[in-house]
């Protein structure tokens, strides 16, 4: 009889959904399983903005500890929350097929008023040169998010808008949107869709580049646990694993850490991979963008190469210096 695989997960509805997905996959392949619920520091502290906590892996380190202490055999994470350098003794076992990578804006009020404020035309985003700031003159407009990346890209396009901090699990954040006097808030589409929480008053932010690995789910295990690794590797989606690797390489090479205004998206198209990345100043005034394309079989270093090209730009170096100073 095969050993039982102990699956570690956070207690939020989304985290449990993701762990349950892995549970179903294990069951499908004939493995026994057990869900182990573990509270993370990121769940306990729902007031301090993520980038002020000063800890990489704020949502993963408690599970890492449980993994290394053999309380669990595998941990299931939203991949965008996982540090680009895994903890010593832990390795990636699989990356599941990616869901939506997009960010979405959940708004309040009439769509016609919101779309007008955002410069949309016939319900569609206007074609704006993203190298320049959006120049609409608008009334006060307050958005909620705890993401420094989302805030920076939004301010680059809408420099006169203001922000409020929004923390907590998806359900808590959605409730806070309707309890406060905000125009709306930014969420990851995948999270809302996975737990059937995506409302009708929701707009895809097609112009916003996502967090590296957004929409992907990662399974990790101990480096010396060959049984758990073999049990999970059959779930690995090679296209998603490659795309997210390139995006995380880009992040790590530029600055590292998930709480930075760095975005990346790699997409497989036939035998090629298209890579887009950017780094934005914290207040959105400057943005440095890059787009590259390569054959899949030659793309191993594409994320690193893109990051190194950006680093040749003096403006990018100034942005990175400012980000480090802000965090110190």
Secondary structure, 3 states (H helix, E strand, C coil): CCCCEEEEECCCHHHHHHHHHHHHHHHHCCCCEEEEECCCHHHHCCCCCHHHCCCCCCCCHHHHHHHHCCCCCEEEEEHHHCCCCCCCCEEEEEECCCCCCCEEEEECCCHHHHHHHCCCECCECCCCCCCCCCCCCCCCCEEECCCHHHHHHHHHHCCCCEEECCCCCHHHHHHHHHHCCCCEEEEEHHHHHHCCCCCCCEEECCCCCCCCCCCCEEEEEECCCHHHHHHHHCCCCHHHHHHHHHHHHHHHHHCCCCCCCEEEEEEEECCEEEEEEEEECCCCCCEEEEEEEEEHHHCCCHHHHHHHHHHCCHHHHHHHHHHHHHHC
